[in-house]
């Protein structure tokens, strides 16, 4: 488990849709966190992480604030995928 730290920028519900086979998709709660990513040369850049949240109500009070949240990580081909475990809740960081 890793800890993601950054500013909670937004919360939203992903729009629902129907694919060609008639299966419904979407409708998940999402959070967007802006965090600093350290680069190999010692520099850094800001990245936006959009993650699925199991209970968006845990996040709404923290919009615009610095938070930390436990995240899991999966590797898929050449991509790294971050996810919020069900039991994880955001915590405010001191400004």
Secondary structure by P-SEA (a helix, b strand, c coil): ccccccccccccccccccccccccccbbbbbbbbbbbbccccbbbbbbbbbbbcccccccccccccbbbbbbbbbcccbbbbbbcccbbbbbccc
